[in-house]
Structure formats: C-alpha cells, structure tokens
C-alpha cells in the first residue's frame, strides 16, 4: 500500500481500526485476559515475547485479513518486531491494513480532573523511526476523569501541540482524549470536550487533517459535527472498558464513528484455543464490530 492508498482507506473505507497497542503497564492484564498468567514469564523480555506471539497470532489469523480491518495501532516493540521474517508494518500493509504507532509515554498524575500525557521526550526519535518503517500515523492517549473546563482545555491543547509535531514529521495523528465512562460527570465532560475540540480544529491551518479517537458519548451523535468536519479524517471510538456487546451497542448509536477497539475485539480469545476455534472467535468479533461501524 502506498501513501495515497492508505489515506483513501482510512478516510472512506468500510471497517474499523484494531487497537493492538498494549504497552508495558497494560501487558500483564492483556496476557491474563488471554489466559497467560504472570507465572508464564520471569523477565520483561519474556513477557513482551508472549504478547508478541499473541499479536502475531491475531494478525496472521485468516479473519484479520478479511478486509474489515482498515488499520491497526501498534506498540513500539511490535512495530520493531517481525512476523515470519517480515517486519510487522510491512506484514500489515501486505494484508491491506494501515499501520499506526502509539507514541505517548503514559499518563501524568491527575490534576484538574484530568491526566495529561507525560512529557513526550522520545517523540522526535520515535517519529523519525516510524517514518523510516513506513507507518501511516500515530496515536496518543490522555484521560478525562471529571468535567473540569480548565483540565479539558489543557488536555486538548497538549494533544494538538503534539499533533502538529506529528504532522510536521509527515504522519497522521490520532488524538485520543479519553473520557472515563465511569465518571459521575461524564455527560458534561463529553460536552466540554466536544466544545474544546471544535475550537481546536477551527484553528488548524491549511489542509492539515487529524483523526480523533473518542469515548462513546453519553448523548448519541454528540460528535456528529466532528465526524463531518473537513479537518478530521476520521473519528474512531474506543471501547473504554465496555464489554464487546455493550461497546457494539453503544457504537451503533453514533452514526459515522467507527470502532478502534482493543478489549472488545480480543476479550474472548484464549491461548489454549486451537487455530480453528481462535479464528472463528476472532472472526465473530470482527464481523459484529464491522457491522456496528457501518451504521
């Protein structure tokens, strides 16, 4: 896939984006959900080898290349790895899947009701490497726990500052200011975030475009003006702790948004499944998420 083909697929393709970007802090939980306990490794390298095996199995499963996966978000170690001797980004593009890379360095402590990203001290080097490996875009996450206007504005400002650095490097940023779906002020936080994002994209210069990855809002179709905005290539939804069935049901209420699910995509896969059962289970999840993304 060349750059124009990847752009066209992400902008208008039918399907969704798979989130395969669990990093160091979330890897043990992801492995536990897969049926691999912490007694299965004795070092960080062994742990990451196990998660790479899981991701490789997902990517090489026949249902993953069914045409319903538009893109996949990777952790840096996965980007640097290979599958059967082929670098993972190249393997994805061979399958018709656009590769993205997670670039944030985790979350800061909560302040003003939000968790900003830690300082992006490694961003420039990671962007340079990602461009060299043929990645299309990036993803970076921060979290909104309470409806605090100053905190939410700070999150959007930080995300947009980083987004401009990413655009300067030639990659498309996925801006992910996640609203905690368990927040007692979730509906108000959704609205404040919507207003701040509309403000931010109105100030974007020239023909620059970003993507958004947002929590499914309490009020259906709240983000419809963002979906239609000419500065936003695509709006994708995170599952945010919802089960598969609940995430699919919520996504169907929001026209124009497509999924970028992790837990809701992978939750029923287990290491001890044979390949047939594994692919059938993964394929069922892919089909239902793709169907919800088409509404």
C-alpha positions in Angstrom: 0.0 0.0 0.0 1.3 3.4 -0.9 0.5 6.6 1.0 -2.4 7.6 -1.2 -4.0 4.2 -0.9 -3.6 4.2 2.9 -5.1 7.7 3.1 -8.1 6.7 0.9 -8.7 3.6 3.0 -8.6 5.4 6.3 -10.7 8.3 5.1 -13.5 6.4 3.5 -13.1 2.6 3.9 -15.7 0.3 5.4 -14.4 -1.4 8.5 -12.6 -0.4 11.7 -9.2 0.0 13.3 -7.8 -2.7 15.6 -6.0 -1.5 18.8 -3.1 -3.8 19.4 -1.0 -1.3 21.3 -1.0 -2.5 25.0 2.4 -1.3 26.4 4.4 -2.3 29.5 1.9 -1.3 32.1 -1.1 -3.0 30.4 0.6 -6.1 29.0 0.1 -8.3 32.1 -3.6 -7.6 32.1 -3.8 -8.3 28.4 -2.0 -11.6 28.8 -4.1 -12.6 31.8 -7.3 -12.0 29.6 -5.7 -14.3 27.0 -5.2 -17.0 29.6 -1.5 -16.5 30.2 -0.7 -15.8 33.9 2.3 -14.0 35.4 3.9 -17.3 36.2 4.5 -17.8 32.5 7.4 -15.3 32.4 10.3 -14.4 34.6 11.5 -11.2 32.8 10.2 -8.3 30.9 11.7 -9.6 27.7 9.8 -12.9 28.2 6.6 -11.0 28.9 6.9 -9.0 25.7 7.8 -12.1 23.7 4.5 -13.6 24.9 2.4 -10.6 23.9 4.1 -10.5 20.5 3.1 -14.1 20.0 -0.5 -13.2 20.8 -0.5 -10.2 18.4 1.2 -12.2 15.7 -1.4 -14.9 16.0 -4.2 -12.3 15.7 -2.6 -10.6 12.7 -2.0 -13.9 10.8 -5.4 -15.3 11.6 -7.4 -15.5 8.3 -10.3 -13.4 9.6 -7.9 -10.5 10.4 -7.3 -10.0 6.6 -10.9 -10.3 5.7 -11.0 -6.6 4.5 -12.9 -5.4 7.6 -9.8 -4.2 9.4 -8.8 -0.8 8.0 -5.8 -0.2 10.2 -4.0 -1.5 13.3 -2.4 0.5 16.2 0.9 -1.0 17.4 3.1 -0.6 20.4 6.7 0.4 19.5 8.1 -3.1 20.3 5.5 -4.6 18.0 6.5 -2.2 15.2 10.1 -3.2 15.7 9.3 -6.9 15.6 8.6 -9.2 12.7 6.2 -12.0 11.7 7.7 -14.9 9.9 10.7 -12.8 9.0 8.6 -9.8 7.7 8.6 -6.5 9.6 5.2 -6.1 11.3 4.4 -2.8 9.5 5.1 -4.4 6.1 3.1 -7.5 7.0 0.1 -5.4 7.8 0.4 -3.5 4.5 0.7 -6.8 2.7 -2.7 -7.7 4.3 -4.2 -4.3 3.2 -4.1 -2.9 6.8 -2.8 0.6 7.6 -0.2 0.7 10.4 -0.3 3.3 13.3 2.1 3.6 16.2 1.4 4.5 19.8 3.6 7.5 20.7 2.6 8.6 24.2 4.8 7.8 27.2 2.0 7.1 29.7 -0.2 9.3 31.9 0.7 12.0 34.4 -0.9 12.2 37.8 -4.4 13.6 37.9 -4.7 17.4 38.1 -7.9 19.5 37.4 -9.8 16.3 36.9 -7.6 15.0 34.0 -4.5 13.0 33.4 -2.3 14.7 30.8 0.3 12.8 28.8 3.7 12.5 30.4 6.2 14.8 28.6 6.9 13.4 25.1 10.7 13.3 25.5 11.1 10.5 23.0 8.6 11.7 20.4 11.0 13.1 17.8 13.2 10.0 17.7 10.1 7.7 17.6 8.6 9.7 14.7 11.8 9.5 12.7 11.9 5.7 13.2 8.2 5.4 12.4 8.6 7.2 9.1 11.5 5.0 8.2 9.4 1.9 8.9 6.6 3.1 6.7 4.0 3.9 9.3 1.0 6.0 8.3 0.0 7.6 11.6 0.3 7.8 15.4 -1.9 7.5 18.5 -1.6 9.2 21.8 -3.9 9.0 24.9 -4.8 11.2 27.8 -7.7 10.7 30.2 -10.6 12.9 31.4 -12.0 11.8 34.8 -14.1 14.8 35.7 -15.8 17.7 33.9 -13.3 20.4 34.6 -13.2 23.1 32.0 -9.5 24.1 32.6 -8.4 20.5 32.7 -10.1 19.5 29.5 -8.8 22.6 27.7 -5.3 21.7 28.9 -5.7 18.1 27.5 -6.8 19.3 24.1 -4.1 22.0 23.9 -1.4 19.4 24.8 -2.8 16.9 22.3 -2.9 19.5 19.5 0.6 20.7 20.2 1.9 17.2 19.8 -0.4 16.6 16.7 1.3 19.5 14.9 4.7 18.0 15.6 3.5 14.7 14.2 2.1 16.3 11.1 5.4 18.1 10.6 7.0 14.7 10.5 4.7 13.5 7.8 2.4 11.3 9.8 -1.3 11.5 10.7 -2.0 11.8 14.4 -4.9 10.1 16.2 -5.8 12.5 19.1 -7.2 10.4 21.9 -8.6 12.4 24.9 -10.5 9.6 26.6 -13.5 10.4 28.8 -13.7 7.9 31.6 -17.1 6.2 31.1 -17.4 5.7 34.9 -17.1 9.4 35.6 -20.0 10.8 37.5 -19.8 14.0 35.3 -19.4 12.0 32.1 -22.1 13.8 30.0 -20.8 17.2 31.0 -17.2 16.1 30.3 -18.3 14.9 26.8 -19.8 18.3 26.0 -16.8 20.3 27.3 -14.5 18.0 25.2 -16.7 18.5 22.1 -16.6 22.2 22.5 -12.8 22.3 23.0 -12.2 20.0 20.0 -14.3 22.2 17.8 -12.3 25.2 19.0 -9.0 23.4 18.3 -9.8 22.2 14.8 -11.2 25.6 13.8 -7.7 26.9 14.4 -5.9 24.4 12.2 -4.0 25.8 9.3 -4.1 25.0 5.7 -5.0 21.5 4.5 -3.9 19.7 7.7 -6.0 16.8 8.9 -6.1 14.8 12.2 -8.0 11.8 13.4 -9.9 11.6 16.7 -10.3 8.6 19.0 -13.1 9.3 21.5 -15.1 7.6 24.2 -18.6 6.7 23.1 -20.6 9.7 24.3 -23.4 9.6 26.8 -25.5 11.6 24.3 -25.7 9.7 21.0 -24.4 11.5 17.9 -22.9 14.3 20.1 -19.8 14.2 17.9 -21.6 14.3 14.6 -20.2 17.8 13.7 -16.6 16.4 14.3 -17.4 13.4 12.1 -18.4 15.8 9.3 -15.6 18.3 9.8 -13.2 18.8 6.9 -10.2 18.9 9.2 -10.9 15.5 10.6 -10.0 12.5 8.5 -12.0 10.0 10.7 -13.5 9.8 14.1 -13.0 6.4 15.8 -14.3 5.1 19.1 -12.6 3.4 21.9 -14.3 0.7 23.9 -13.2 2.2 27.2 -13.9 -0.7 29.4 -17.2 -1.7 27.8 -17.7 -5.4 27.1 -17.9 -6.4 23.4 -21.7 -6.5 23.3 -22.1 -3.2 25.2 -19.4 -1.5 23.0 -21.1 -2.6 19.8 -24.5 -1.5 21.1 -23.2 2.0 22.0 -21.3 2.4 18.7 -24.5 1.7 16.7 -26.0 4.8 18.3 -23.3 7.1 16.9 -23.5 7.4 13.1 -20.3 8.0 11.2 -18.0 6.8 14.0 -16.1 3.6 13.5 -14.5 1.4 16.1 -11.0 1.3 17.3 -11.4 -1.4 19.9 -8.9 -3.5 21.9 -10.7 -5.3 24.8 -14.0 -5.6 22.9 -12.1 -7.1 20.0 -9.8 -9.5 21.8 -11.7 -10.4 25.0 -12.8 -13.9 24.1 -9.5 -15.1 22.6 -7.5 -17.7 24.6 -4.0 -19.0 24.2 -5.2 -22.7 24.5 -7.7 -22.4 21.6 -6.8 -24.4 18.5 -6.3 -22.3 15.4 -9.8 -23.0 14.1 -11.5 -22.0 17.3 -9.3 -19.0 17.6 -10.1 -17.7 14.1 -13.8 -18.4 14.5 -13.9 -16.4 17.7 -11.9 -13.6 16.3 -13.9 -13.5 13.1 -17.2 -13.3 15.1 -15.9 -10.3 17.0 -14.6 -8.6 13.8 -17.9 -9.2 12.0 -20.0 -7.6 14.7 -17.7 -4.7 15.2 -17.5 -4.0 11.5 -21.3 -4.2 11.3 -21.6 -1.6 14.1 -19.0 0.6 12.4 -21.1 0.7 9.2 -24.1 2.5 10.8 
